[in-house]
């Protein structure tokens, strides 16, 4: 099946978004450190780009957050 891309007009797949979000919020890795880690592996993912992805993912997750808060 084709890869799931949760954010419209964005190239990030669900797996990459999950990796960035978990690293940022669970592992406390700021985006500038993640940028350096990706760069060591030969992947160019600028912070500005990841920041936009995090903002987009946050919008997608807001209904879930609101429902959890309500319960």
Predicted model as a PDB file, atoms N, CA, C, CB and O in Angstrom, pLDDT in the B-factor column:
MODEL        1                                                                  
ATOM      1  N   UNK A   1       0.834  -1.209   0.000  1.00 56.00           N  
ATOM      2  CA  UNK A   1       0.000   0.000   0.000  1.00 56.00           C  
ATOM      3  C   UNK A   1       0.867   1.256   0.000  1.00 56.00           C  
ATOM      4  CB  UNK A   1      -0.942   0.008   1.221  1.00 56.00           C  
ATOM      5  O   UNK A   1       2.003   1.225   0.472  1.00 56.00           O  
ATOM      6  N   UNK A   2       0.346   2.344  -0.518  1.00 63.00           N  
ATOM      7  CA  UNK A   2       1.123   3.596  -0.490  1.00 63.00           C  
ATOM      8  C   UNK A   2       1.331   4.070   0.950  1.00 63.00           C  
ATOM      9  CB  UNK A   2       0.408   4.700  -1.315  1.00 63.00           C  
ATOM     10  O   UNK A   2       0.511   3.819   1.834  1.00 63.00           O  
ATOM     11  N   UNK A   3       2.438   4.752   1.151  1.00 67.00           N  
ATOM     12  CA  UNK A   3       2.765   5.260   2.484  1.00 67.00           C  
ATOM     13  C   UNK A   3       1.734   6.297   2.923  1.00 67.00           C  
ATOM     14  CB  UNK A   3       4.182   5.873   2.500  1.00 67.00           C  
ATOM     15  O   UNK A   3       1.283   7.113   2.119  1.00 67.00           O  
ATOM     16  N   UNK A   4       1.372   6.259   4.187  1.00 65.00           N  
ATOM     17  CA  UNK A   4       0.423   7.223   4.751  1.00 65.00           C  
ATOM     18  C   UNK A   4       1.151   8.543   4.981  1.00 65.00           C  
ATOM     19  CB  UNK A   4      -0.204   6.691   6.086  1.00 65.00           C  
ATOM     20  O   UNK A   4       2.218   8.575   5.595  1.00 65.00           O  
ATOM     21  N   UNK A   5       0.568   9.626   4.485  1.00 70.00           N  
ATOM     22  CA  UNK A   5       1.121  10.968   4.680  1.00 70.00           C  
ATOM     23  C   UNK A   5       0.052  11.811   5.356  1.00 70.00           C  
ATOM     24  CB  UNK A   5       1.580  11.614   3.318  1.00 70.00           C  
ATOM     25  O   UNK A   5      -0.813  12.372   4.683  1.00 70.00           O  
ATOM     26  N   UNK A   6       0.103  11.906   6.672  1.00 74.00           N  
ATOM     27  CA  UNK A   6      -0.960  12.585   7.414  1.00 74.00           C  
ATOM     28  C   UNK A   6      -1.090  14.084   7.155  1.00 74.00           C  
ATOM     29  CB  UNK A   6      -0.743  12.377   8.851  1.00 74.00           C  
ATOM     30  O   UNK A   6      -2.180  14.639   7.297  1.00 74.00           O  
ATOM     31  N   UNK A   7      -0.005  14.741   6.780  1.00 73.00           N  
ATOM     32  CA  UNK A   7      -0.056  16.185   6.544  1.00 73.00           C  
ATOM     33  C   UNK A   7      -0.163  16.449   5.053  1.00 73.00           C  
ATOM     34  CB  UNK A   7       1.191  16.892   7.135  1.00 73.00           C  
ATOM     35  O   UNK A   7       0.678  16.003   4.272  1.00 73.00           O  
ATOM     36  N   UNK A   8      -1.200  17.176   4.662  1.00 68.00           N  
ATOM     37  CA  UNK A   8      -1.398  17.489   3.248  1.00 68.00           C  
ATOM     38  C   UNK A   8      -0.232  18.305   2.697  1.00 68.00           C  
ATOM     39  CB  UNK A   8      -2.713  18.250   3.049  1.00 68.00           C  
ATOM     40  O   UNK A   8       0.314  19.170   3.382  1.00 68.00           O  
ATOM     41  N   UNK A   9       0.136  18.021   1.467  1.00 67.00           N  
ATOM     42  CA  UNK A   9       1.200  18.745   0.753  1.00 67.00           C  
ATOM     43  C   UNK A   9       2.549  18.677   1.467  1.00 67.00           C  
ATOM     44  CB  UNK A   9       0.802  20.197   0.571  1.00 67.00           C  
ATOM     45  O   UNK A   9       3.410  19.525   1.236  1.00 67.00           O  
ATOM     46  N   UNK A  10       2.738  17.699   2.315  1.00 70.00           N  
ATOM     47  CA  UNK A  10       4.026  17.524   3.006  1.00 70.00           C  
ATOM     48  C   UNK A  10       4.588  16.154   2.652  1.00 70.00           C  
ATOM     49  CB  UNK A  10       3.865  17.673   4.560  1.00 70.00           C  
ATOM     50  O   UNK A  10       3.833  15.215   2.402  1.00 70.00           O  
ATOM     51  N   UNK A  11       5.886  16.042   2.631  1.00 78.00           N  
ATOM     52  CA  UNK A  11       6.529  14.784   2.251  1.00 78.00           C  
ATOM     53  C   UNK A  11       6.713  13.824   3.432  1.00 78.00           C  
ATOM     54  CB  UNK A  11       7.873  15.071   1.621  1.00 78.00           C  
ATOM     55  O   UNK A  11       7.030  12.652   3.227  1.00 78.00           O  
ATOM     56  N   UNK A  12       6.520  14.300   4.644  1.00 80.00           N  
ATOM     57  CA  UNK A  12       6.764  13.461   5.820  1.00 80.00           C  
ATOM     58  C   UNK A  12       5.712  12.373   5.942  1.00 80.00           C  
ATOM     59  CB  UNK A  12       6.784  14.312   7.091  1.00 80.00           C  
ATOM     60  O   UNK A  12       4.512  12.646   5.905  1.00 80.00           O  
ATOM     61  N   UNK A  13       6.169  11.144   6.088  1.00 82.00           N  
ATOM     62  CA  UNK A  13       5.261  10.037   6.331  1.00 82.00           C  
ATOM     63  C   UNK A  13       4.936   9.937   7.815  1.00 82.00           C  
ATOM     64  CB  UNK A  13       5.865   8.723   5.823  1.00 82.00           C  
ATOM     65  O   UNK A  13       5.517  10.637   8.644  1.00 82.00           O  
ATOM     66  N   UNK A  14       4.008   9.065   8.128  1.00 84.00           N  
ATOM     67  CA  UNK A  14       3.569   8.901   9.516  1.00 84.00           C  
ATOM     68  C   UNK A  14       4.708   8.436  10.414  1.00 84.00           C  
ATOM     69  CB  UNK A  14       2.413   7.908   9.591  1.00 84.00           C  
ATOM     70  O   UNK A  14       4.829   8.896  11.549  1.00 84.00           O  
ATOM     71  N   UNK A  15       5.540   7.531   9.917  1.00 86.00           N  
ATOM     72  CA  UNK A  15       6.641   7.011  10.723  1.00 86.00           C  
ATOM     73  C   UNK A  15       7.665   8.082  11.071  1.00 86.00           C  
ATOM     74  CB  UNK A  15       7.320   5.880   9.995  1.00 86.00           C  
ATOM     75  O   UNK A  15       8.125   8.160  12.211  1.00 86.00           O  
ATOM     76  N   UNK A  16       8.021   8.904  10.096  1.00 89.00           N  
ATOM     77  CA  UNK A  16       8.988   9.978  10.347  1.00 89.00           C  
ATOM     78  C   UNK A  16       8.410  11.003  11.312  1.00 89.00           C  
ATOM     79  CB  UNK A  16       9.395  10.662   9.028  1.00 89.00           C  
ATOM     80  O   UNK A  16       9.102  11.464  12.219  1.00 89.00           O  
ATOM     81  N   UNK A  17       7.148  11.361  11.121  1.00 90.00           N  
ATOM     82  CA  UNK A  17       6.512  12.304  12.050  1.00 90.00           C  
ATOM     83  C   UNK A  17       6.505  11.752  13.474  1.00 90.00           C  
ATOM     84  CB  UNK A  17       5.074  12.615  11.600  1.00 90.00           C  
ATOM     85  O   UNK A  17       6.804  12.469  14.429  1.00 90.00           O  
ATOM     86  N   UNK A  18       6.163  10.479  13.605  1.00 91.00           N  
ATOM     87  CA  UNK A  18       6.145   9.857  14.931  1.00 91.00           C  
ATOM     88  C   UNK A  18       7.530   9.892  15.559  1.00 91.00           C  
ATOM     89  CB  UNK A  18       5.640   8.408  14.844  1.00 91.00           C  
ATOM     90  O   UNK A  18       7.668  10.195  16.744  1.00 91.00           O  
ATOM     91  N   UNK A  19       8.562   9.582  14.768  1.00 95.00           N  
ATOM     92  CA  UNK A  19       9.935   9.603  15.273  1.00 95.00           C  
ATOM     93  C   UNK A  19      10.314  10.992  15.778  1.00 95.00           C  
ATOM     94  CB  UNK A  19      10.913   9.156  14.181  1.00 95.00           C  
ATOM     95  O   UNK A  19      10.877  11.125  16.864  1.00 95.00           O  
ATOM     96  N   UNK A  20      10.011  12.019  14.999  1.00 96.00           N  
ATOM     97  CA  UNK A  20      10.358  13.390  15.383  1.00 96.00           C  
ATOM     98  C   UNK A  20       9.605  13.803  16.647  1.00 96.00           C  
ATOM     99  CB  UNK A  20      10.046  14.369  14.233  1.00 96.00           C  
ATOM    100  O   UNK A  20      10.194  14.392  17.554  1.00 96.00           O  
ATOM    101  N   UNK A  21       8.310  13.500  16.713  1.00 95.00           N  
ATOM    102  CA  UNK A  21       7.508  13.894  17.873  1.00 95.00           C  
ATOM    103  C   UNK A  21       7.932  13.165  19.145  1.00 95.00           C  
ATOM    104  CB  UNK A  21       6.037  13.631  17.602  1.00 95.00           C  
ATOM    105  O   UNK A  21       8.028  13.776  20.209  1.00 95.00           O  
ATOM    106  N   UNK A  22       8.186  11.865  19.039  1.00 97.00           N  
ATOM    107  CA  UNK A  22       8.625  11.102  20.218  1.00 97.00           C  
ATOM    108  C   UNK A  22       9.984  11.606  20.688  1.00 97.00           C  
ATOM    109  CB  UNK A  22       8.694   9.584  19.901  1.00 97.00           C  
ATOM    110  O   UNK A  22      10.207  11.781  21.886  1.00 97.00           O  
ATOM    111  N   UNK A  23      10.884  11.836  19.745  1.00 97.00           N  
ATOM    112  CA  UNK A  23      12.203  12.348  20.127  1.00 97.00           C  
ATOM    113  C   UNK A  23      12.097  13.714  20.793  1.00 97.00           C  
ATOM    114  CB  UNK A  23      13.114  12.437  18.902  1.00 97.00           C  
ATOM    115  O   UNK A  23      12.806  13.993  21.759  1.00 97.00           O  
ATOM    116  N   UNK A  24      11.215  14.561  20.281  1.00 97.00           N  
ATOM    117  CA  UNK A  24      11.072  15.911  20.837  1.00 97.00           C  
ATOM    118  C   UNK A  24      10.407  15.908  22.209  1.00 97.00           C  
ATOM    119  CB  UNK A  24      10.270  16.780  19.888  1.00 97.00           C  
ATOM    120  O   UNK A  24      10.917  16.515  23.150  1.00 97.00           O  
ATOM    121  N   UNK A  25       9.278  15.231  22.321  1.00 95.00           N  
ATOM    122  CA  UNK A  25       8.487  15.357  23.548  1.00 95.00           C  
ATOM    123  C   UNK A  25       8.758  14.273  24.588  1.00 95.00           C  
ATOM    124  CB  UNK A  25       7.039  15.342  23.202  1.00 95.00           C  
ATOM    125  O   UNK A  25       8.652  14.543  25.784  1.00 95.00           O  
ATOM    126  N   UNK A  26       9.102  13.068  24.174  1.00 97.00           N  
ATOM    127  CA  UNK A  26       9.353  12.006  25.137  1.00 97.00           C  
ATOM    128  C   UNK A  26      10.834  11.924  25.504  1.00 97.00           C  
ATOM    129  CB  UNK A  26       8.877  10.671  24.582  1.00 97.00           C  
ATOM    130  O   UNK A  26      11.183  11.755  26.673  1.00 97.00           O  
ATOM    131  N   UNK A  27      11.706  12.045  24.494  1.00 97.00           N  
ATOM    132  CA  UNK A  27      13.144  11.920  24.726  1.00 97.00           C  
ATOM    133  C   UNK A  27      13.825  13.258  24.962  1.00 97.00           C  
ATOM    134  CB  UNK A  27      13.792  11.230  23.559  1.00 97.00           C  
ATOM    135  O   UNK A  27      15.031  13.303  25.205  1.00 97.00           O  
ATOM    136  N   UNK A  28      13.068  14.350  24.893  1.00 97.00           N  
ATOM    137  CA  UNK A  28      13.572  15.709  25.163  1.00 97.00           C  
ATOM    138  C   UNK A  28      14.727  16.097  24.243  1.00 97.00           C  
ATOM    139  CB  UNK A  28      14.024  15.819  26.615  1.00 97.00           C  
ATOM    140  O   UNK A  28      15.695  16.726  24.673  1.00 97.00           O  
ATOM    141  N   UNK A  29      14.609  15.712  22.965  1.00 97.00           N  
ATOM    142  CA  UNK A  29      15.604  16.079  21.963  1.00 97.00           C  
ATOM    143  C   UNK A  29      15.082  17.276  21.172  1.00 97.00           C  
ATOM    144  CB  UNK A  29      15.921  14.877  21.016  1.00 97.00           C  
ATOM    145  O   UNK A  29      14.158  17.121  20.374  1.00 97.00           O  
ATOM    146  N   UNK A  30      15.650  18.465  21.373  1.00 98.00           N  
ATOM    147  CA  UNK A  30      15.186  19.612  20.592  1.00 98.00           C  
ATOM    148  C   UNK A  30      15.450  19.396  19.101  1.00 98.00           C  
ATOM    149  CB  UNK A  30      15.874  20.904  21.074  1.00 98.00           C  
ATOM    150  O   UNK A  30      16.278  18.571  18.713  1.00 98.00           O  
ATOM    151  N   UNK A  31      14.741  20.143  18.293  1.00 98.00           N  
ATOM    152  CA  UNK A  31      14.840  19.952  16.849  1.00 98.00           C  
ATOM    153  C   UNK A  31      16.241  20.206  16.315  1.00 98.00           C  
ATOM    154  CB  UNK A  31      13.865  20.853  16.147  1.00 98.00           C  
ATOM    155  O   UNK A  31      16.649  19.566  15.346  1.00 98.00           O  
ATOM    156  N   UNK A  32      16.993  21.130  16.924  1.00 98.00           N  
ATOM    157  CA  UNK A  32      18.345  21.384  16.427  1.00 98.00           C  
ATOM    158  C   UNK A  32      19.233  20.160  16.638  1.00 98.00           C  
ATOM    159  CB  UNK A  32      18.956  22.613  17.126  1.00 98.00           C  
ATOM    160  O   UNK A  32      20.108  19.889  15.815  1.00 98.00           O  
ATOM    161  N   UNK A  33      19.024  19.419  17.722  1.00 98.00           N  
ATOM    162  CA  UNK A  33      19.798  18.189  17.927  1.00 98.00           C  
ATOM    163  C   UNK A  33      19.362  17.101  16.956  1.00 98.00           C  
ATOM    164  CB  UNK A  33      19.646  17.693  19.372  1.00 98.00           C  
ATOM    165  O   UNK A  33      20.195  16.361  16.433  1.00 98.00           O  
ATOM    166  N   UNK A  34      18.059  17.002  16.714  1.00 98.00           N  
ATOM    167  CA  UNK A  34      17.576  16.024  15.750  1.00 98.00           C  
ATOM    168  C   UNK A  34      18.128  16.335  14.363  1.00 98.00           C  
ATOM    169  CB  UNK A  34      16.038  16.001  15.725  1.00 98.00           C  
ATOM    170  O   UNK A  34      18.478  15.428  13.607  1.00 98.00           O  
ATOM    171  N   UNK A  35      18.202  17.619  14.037  1.00 98.00           N  
ATOM    172  CA  UNK A  35      18.773  18.032  12.752  1.00 98.00           C  
ATOM    173  C   UNK A  35      20.211  17.530  12.637  1.00 98.00           C  
ATOM    174  CB  UNK A  35      18.723  19.578  12.596  1.00 98.00           C  
ATOM    175  O   UNK A  35      20.607  17.020  11.589  1.00 98.00           O  
ATOM    176  N   UNK A  36      20.992  17.671  13.702  1.00 98.00           N  
ATOM    177  CA  UNK A  36      22.377  17.211  13.704  1.00 98.00           C  
ATOM    178  C   UNK A  36      22.467  15.695  13.568  1.00 98.00           C  
ATOM    179  CB  UNK A  36      23.078  17.660  14.978  1.00 98.00           C  
ATOM    180  O   UNK A  36      23.328  15.184  12.853  1.00 98.00           O  
ATOM    181  N   UNK A  37      21.576  14.973  14.255  1.00 97.00           N  
ATOM    182  CA  UNK A  37      21.566  13.509  14.181  1.00 97.00           C  
ATOM    183  C   UNK A  37      21.257  13.057  12.757  1.00 97.00           C  
ATOM    184  CB  UNK A  37      20.533  12.917  15.170  1.00 97.00           C  
ATOM    185  O   UNK A  37      21.950  12.196  12.216  1.00 97.00           O  
ATOM    186  N   UNK A  38      20.219  13.633  12.149  1.00 96.00           N  
ATOM    187  CA  UNK A  38      19.881  13.279  10.775  1.00 96.00           C  
ATOM    188  C   UNK A  38      21.040  13.597   9.831  1.00 96.00           C  
ATOM    189  CB  UNK A  38      18.613  14.019  10.328  1.00 96.00           C  
ATOM    190  O   UNK A  38      21.338  12.822   8.923  1.00 96.00           O  
ATOM    191  N   UNK A  39      21.694  14.749  10.052  1.00 97.00           N  
ATOM    192  CA  UNK A  39      22.802  15.159   9.193  1.00 97.00           C  
ATOM    193  C   UNK A  39      23.949  14.154   9.261  1.00 97.00           C  
ATOM    194  CB  UNK A  39      23.298  16.553   9.591  1.00 97.00           C  
ATOM    195  O   UNK A  39      24.583  13.873   8.243  1.00 97.00           O  
ATOM    196  N   UNK A  40      24.226  13.606  10.452  1.00 98.00           N  
ATOM    197  CA  UNK A  40      25.280  12.594  10.592  1.00 98.00           C  
ATOM    198  C   UNK A  40      24.967  11.345   9.774  1.00 98.00           C  
ATOM    199  CB  UNK A  40      25.464  12.218  12.066  1.00 98.00           C  
ATOM    200  O   UNK A  40      25.873  10.625   9.356  1.00 98.00           O  
ATOM    201  N   UNK A  41      23.678  11.093   9.548  1.00 97.00           N  
ATOM    202  CA  UNK A  41      23.256   9.938   8.759  1.00 97.00           C  
ATOM    203  C   UNK A  41      23.080  10.287   7.277  1.00 97.00           C  
ATOM    204  CB  UNK A  41      21.954   9.376   9.318  1.00 97.00           C  
ATOM    205  O   UNK A  41      22.593   9.473   6.492  1.00 97.00           O  
ATOM    206  N   UNK A  42      23.483  11.508   6.906  1.00 97.00           N  
ATOM    207  CA  UNK A  42      23.419  11.924   5.514  1.00 97.00           C  
ATOM    208  C   UNK A  42      22.048  12.405   5.062  1.00 97.00           C  
ATOM    209  CB  UNK A  42      23.844  10.806   4.653  1.00 97.00           C  
ATOM    210  O   UNK A  42      21.768  12.456   3.864  1.00 97.00           O  
ATOM    211  N   UNK A  43      21.190  12.758   6.021  1.00 94.00           N  
ATOM    212  CA  UNK A  43      19.833  13.218   5.702  1.00 94.00           C  
ATOM    213  C   UNK A  43      19.727  14.696   6.046  1.00 94.00           C  
ATOM    214  CB  UNK A  43      18.752  12.389   6.476  1.00 94.00           C  
ATOM    215  O   UNK A  43      20.004  15.097   7.176  1.00 94.00           O  
ATOM    216  N   UNK A  44      19.330  15.498   5.079  1.00 95.00           N  
ATOM    217  CA  UNK A  44      19.197  16.931   5.313  1.00 95.00           C  
ATOM    218  C   UNK A  44      17.740  17.249   5.672  1.00 95.00           C  
ATOM    219  CB  UNK A  44      19.654  17.744   4.059  1.00 95.00           C  
ATOM    220  O   UNK A  44      16.882  17.317   4.792  1.00 95.00           O  
ATOM    221  N   UNK A  45      17.469  17.442   6.953  1.00 94.00           N  
ATOM    222  CA  UNK A  45      16.139  17.847   7.435  1.00 94.00           C  
ATOM    223  C   UNK A  45      16.318  19.110   8.281  1.00 94.00           C  
ATOM    224  CB  UNK A  45      15.441  16.687   8.272  1.00 94.00           C  
ATOM    225  O   UNK A  45      16.603  19.025   9.476  1.00 94.00           O  
ATOM    226  N   UNK A  46      16.152  20.266   7.669  1.00 95.00           N  
ATOM    227  CA  UNK A  46      16.325  21.514   8.415  1.00 95.00           C  
ATOM    228  C   UNK A  46      15.300  21.658   9.546  1.00 95.00           C  
ATOM    229  CB  UNK A  46      16.217  22.706   7.467  1.00 95.00           C  
ATOM    230  O   UNK A  46      14.177  21.160   9.457  1.00 95.00           O  
ATOM    231  N   UNK A  47      15.707  22.333  10.581  1.00 97.00           N  
ATOM    232  CA  UNK A  47      14.825  22.597  11.728  1.00 97.00           C  
ATOM    233  C   UNK A  47      13.536  23.272  11.303  1.00 97.00           C  
ATOM    234  CB  UNK A  47      15.537  23.461  12.759  1.00 97.00           C  
ATOM    235  O   UNK A  47      12.457  22.912  11.772  1.00 97.00           O  
ATOM    236  N   UNK A  48      13.641  24.236  10.429  1.00 95.00           N  
ATOM    237  CA  UNK A  48      12.462  24.987   9.988  1.00 95.00           C  
ATOM    238  C   UNK A  48      11.418  24.044   9.390  1.00 95.00           C  
ATOM    239  CB  UNK A  48      12.860  26.066   8.955  1.00 95.00           C  
ATOM    240  O   UNK A  48      10.222  24.191   9.641  1.00 95.00           O  
ATOM    241  N   UNK A  49      11.875  23.089   8.609  1.00 93.00           N  
ATOM    242  CA  UNK A  49      10.979  22.110   8.002  1.00 93.00           C  
ATOM    243  C   UNK A  49      10.332  21.232   9.077  1.00 93.00           C  
ATOM    244  CB  UNK A  49      11.746  21.237   6.987  1.00 93.00           C  
ATOM    245  O   UNK A  49       9.117  21.033   9.073  1.00 93.00           O  
ATOM    246  N   UNK A  50      11.155  20.707  10.004  1.00 95.00           N  
ATOM    247  CA  UNK A  50      10.622  19.868  11.081  1.00 95.00           C  
ATOM    248  C   UNK A  50       9.667  20.651  11.968  1.00 95.00           C  
ATOM    249  CB  UNK A  50      11.761  19.291  11.925  1.00 95.00           C  
ATOM    250  O   UNK A  50       8.678  20.101  12.452  1.00 95.00           O  
ATOM    251  N   UNK A  51       9.953  21.926  12.186  1.00 95.00           N  
ATOM    252  CA  UNK A  51       9.083  22.770  12.998  1.00 95.00           C  
ATOM    253  C   UNK A  51       7.691  22.868  12.368  1.00 95.00           C  
ATOM    254  CB  UNK A  51       9.697  24.174  13.166  1.00 95.00           C  
ATOM    255  O   UNK A  51       6.682  22.803  13.071  1.00 95.00           O  
ATOM    256  N   UNK A  52       7.642  23.022  11.059  1.00 92.00           N  
ATOM    257  CA  UNK A  52       6.359  23.055  10.361  1.00 92.00           C  
ATOM    258  C   UNK A  52       5.618  21.739  10.487  1.00 92.00           C  
ATOM    259  CB  UNK A  52       6.563  23.389   8.899  1.00 92.00           C  
ATOM    260  O   UNK A  52       4.398  21.719  10.654  1.00 92.00           O  
ATOM    261  N   UNK A  53       6.356  20.635  10.407  1.00 93.00           N  
ATOM    262  CA  UNK A  53       5.737  19.317  10.560  1.00 93.00           C  
ATOM    263  C   UNK A  53       5.174  19.133  11.968  1.00 93.00           C  
ATOM    264  CB  UNK A  53       6.754  18.211  10.252  1.00 93.00           C  
ATOM    265  O   UNK A  53       4.077  18.600  12.141  1.00 93.00           O  
ATOM    266  N   UNK A  54       5.938  19.580  12.978  1.00 94.00           N  
ATOM    267  CA  UNK A  54       5.467  19.463  14.363  1.00 94.00           C  
ATOM    268  C   UNK A  54       4.194  20.288  14.546  1.00 94.00           C  
ATOM    269  CB  UNK A  54       6.567  19.929  15.364  1.00 94.00           C  
ATOM    270  O   UNK A  54       3.246  19.831  15.185  1.00 94.00           O  
ATOM    271  N   UNK A  55       4.167  21.487  13.996  1.00 91.00           N  
ATOM    272  CA  UNK A  55       2.965  22.328  14.095  1.00 91.00           C  
ATOM    273  C   UNK A  55       1.776  21.656  13.416  1.00 91.00           C  
ATOM    274  CB  UNK A  55       3.220  23.713  13.465  1.00 91.00           C  
ATOM    275  O   UNK A  55       0.670  21.659  13.956  1.00 91.00           O  
ATOM    276  N   UNK A  56       1.995  21.085  12.244  1.00 89.00           N  
ATOM    277  CA  UNK A  56       0.919  20.397  11.540  1.00 89.00           C  
ATOM    278  C   UNK A  56       0.416  19.187  12.301  1.00 89.00           C  
ATOM    279  CB  UNK A  56       1.382  19.977  10.172  1.00 89.00           C  
ATOM    280  O   UNK A  56      -0.790  18.954  12.378  1.00 89.00           O  
ATOM    281  N   UNK A  57       1.337  18.414  12.865  1.00 89.00           N  
ATOM    282  CA  UNK A  57       0.955  17.235  13.644  1.00 89.00           C  
ATOM    283  C   UNK A  57       0.200  17.639  14.900  1.00 89.00           C  
ATOM    284  CB  UNK A  57       2.192  16.409  14.017  1.00 89.00           C  
ATOM    285  O   UNK A  57      -0.719  16.941  15.328  1.00 89.00           O  
ATOM    286  N   UNK A  58       0.584  18.764  15.490  1.00 90.00           N  
ATOM    287  CA  UNK A  58      -0.110  19.254  16.681  1.00 90.00           C  
ATOM    288  C   UNK A  58      -1.569  19.554  16.365  1.00 90.00           C  
ATOM    289  CB  UNK A  58       0.584  20.511  17.235  1.00 90.00           C  
ATOM    290  O   UNK A  58      -2.461  19.241  17.154  1.00 90.00           O  
ATOM    291  N   UNK A  59      -1.806  20.162  15.209  1.00 88.00           N  
ATOM    292  CA  UNK A  59      -3.193  20.440  14.800  1.00 88.00           C  
ATOM    293  C   UNK A  59      -3.982  19.149  14.622  1.00 88.00           C  
ATOM    294  CB  UNK A  59      -3.217  21.250  13.493  1.00 88.00           C  
ATOM    295  O   UNK A  59      -5.151  19.072  15.001  1.00 88.00           O  
ATOM    296  N   UNK A  60      -3.337  18.133  14.043  1.00 85.00           N  
ATOM    297  CA  UNK A  60      -4.009  16.853  13.845  1.00 85.00           C  
ATOM    298  C   UNK A  60      -4.361  16.170  15.172  1.00 85.00           C  
ATOM    299  CB  UNK A  60      -3.131  15.933  13.010  1.00 85.00           C  
ATOM    300  O   UNK A  60      -5.385  15.495  15.282  1.00 85.00           O  
ATOM    301  N   UNK A  61      -3.505  16.356  16.167  1.00 89.00           N  
ATOM    302  CA  UNK A  61      -3.685  15.670  17.449  1.00 89.00           C  
ATOM    303  C   UNK A  61      -4.566  16.433  18.435  1.00 89.00           C  
ATOM    304  CB  UNK A  61      -2.347  15.422  18.076  1.00 89.00           C  
ATOM    305  O   UNK A  61      -4.934  15.885  19.474  1.00 89.00           O  
ATOM    306  N   UNK A  62      -4.910  17.677  18.135  1.00 92.00           N  
ATOM    307  CA  UNK A  62      -5.723  18.472  19.063  1.00 92.00           C  
ATOM    308  C   UNK A  62      -7.057  17.829  19.430  1.00 92.00           C  
ATOM    309  CB  UNK A  62      -5.981  19.820  18.469  1.00 92.00           C  
ATOM    310  O   UNK A  62      -7.412  17.840  20.609  1.00 92.00           O  
ATOM    311  N   UNK A  63      -7.822  17.264  18.479  1.00 92.00           N  
ATOM    312  CA  UNK A  63      -9.082  16.623  18.877  1.00 92.00           C  
ATOM    313  C   UNK A  63      -8.865  15.468  19.870  1.00 92.00           C  
ATOM    314  CB  UNK A  63      -9.812  16.104  17.638  1.00 92.00           C  
ATOM    315  O   UNK A  63      -9.658  15.285  20.794  1.00 92.00           O  
ATOM    316  N   UNK A  64      -7.805  14.705  19.676  1.00 93.00           N  
ATOM    317  CA  UNK A  64      -7.498  13.624  20.615  1.00 93.00           C  
ATOM    318  C   UNK A  64      -7.164  14.192  21.990  1.00 93.00           C  
ATOM    319  CB  UNK A  64      -6.327  12.766  20.092  1.00 93.00           C  
ATOM    320  O   UNK A  64      -7.641  13.683  23.005  1.00 93.00           O  
ATOM    321  N   UNK A  65      -6.355  15.233  22.029  1.00 93.00           N  
ATOM    322  CA  UNK A  65      -6.002  15.885  23.289  1.00 93.00           C  
ATOM    323  C   UNK A  65      -7.247  16.393  24.008  1.00 93.00           C  
ATOM    324  CB  UNK A  65      -5.028  17.043  23.039  1.00 93.00           C  
ATOM    325  O   UNK A  65      -7.408  16.177  25.209  1.00 93.00           O  
ATOM    326  N   UNK A  66      -8.124  17.068  23.273  1.00 95.00           N  
ATOM    327  CA  UNK A  66      -9.339  17.608  23.882  1.00 95.00           C  
ATOM    328  C   UNK A  66     -10.219  16.499  24.448  1.00 95.00           C  
ATOM    329  CB  UNK A  66     -10.125  18.426  22.859  1.00 95.00           C  
ATOM    330  O   UNK A  66     -10.787  16.655  25.529  1.00 95.00           O  
ATOM    331  N   UNK A  67     -10.338  15.389  23.737  1.00 96.00           N  
ATOM    332  CA  UNK A  67     -11.146  14.277  24.213  1.00 96.00           C  
ATOM    333  C   UNK A  67     -10.543  13.643  25.471  1.00 96.00           C  
ATOM    334  CB  UNK A  67     -11.292  13.230  23.115  1.00 96.00           C  
ATOM    335  O   UNK A  67     -11.264  13.310  26.412  1.00 96.00           O  
ATOM    336  N   UNK A  68      -9.215  13.478  25.479  1.00 96.00           N  
ATOM    337  CA  UNK A  68      -8.554  12.935  26.670  1.00 96.00           C  
ATOM    338  C   UNK A  68      -8.713  13.875  27.864  1.00 96.00           C  
ATOM    339  CB  UNK A  68      -7.062  12.689  26.390  1.00 96.00           C  
ATOM    340  O   UNK A  68      -8.926  13.432  28.993  1.00 96.00           O  
ATOM    341  N   UNK A  69      -8.609  15.168  27.599  1.00 95.00           N  
ATOM    342  CA  UNK A  69      -8.777  16.149  28.672  1.00 95.00           C  
ATOM    343  C   UNK A  69     -10.206  16.110  29.213  1.00 95.00           C  
ATOM    344  CB  UNK A  69      -8.433  17.567  28.169  1.00 95.00           C  
ATOM    345  O   UNK A  69     -10.416  16.231  30.420  1.00 95.00           O  
ATOM    346  N   UNK A  70     -11.181  15.942  28.331  1.00 95.00           N  
ATOM    347  CA  UNK A  70     -12.580  15.893  28.738  1.00 95.00           C  
ATOM    348  C   UNK A  70     -12.848  14.676  29.631  1.00 95.00           C  
ATOM    349  CB  UNK A  70     -13.493  15.859  27.501  1.00 95.00           C  
ATOM    350  O   UNK A  70     -13.577  14.770  30.619  1.00 95.00           O  
ATOM    351  N   UNK A  71     -12.255  13.542  29.275  1.00 93.00           N  
ATOM    352  CA  UNK A  71     -12.458  12.334  30.072  1.00 93.00           C  
ATOM    353  C   UNK A  71     -11.758  12.449  31.403  1.00 93.00           C  
ATOM    354  CB  UNK A  71     -11.962  11.103  29.325  1.00 93.00           C  
ATOM    355  O   UNK A  71     -11.816  11.524  32.213  1.00 93.00           O  
TER     356      UNK A  71                                                      
ENDMDL                                                                          
END                                                                             
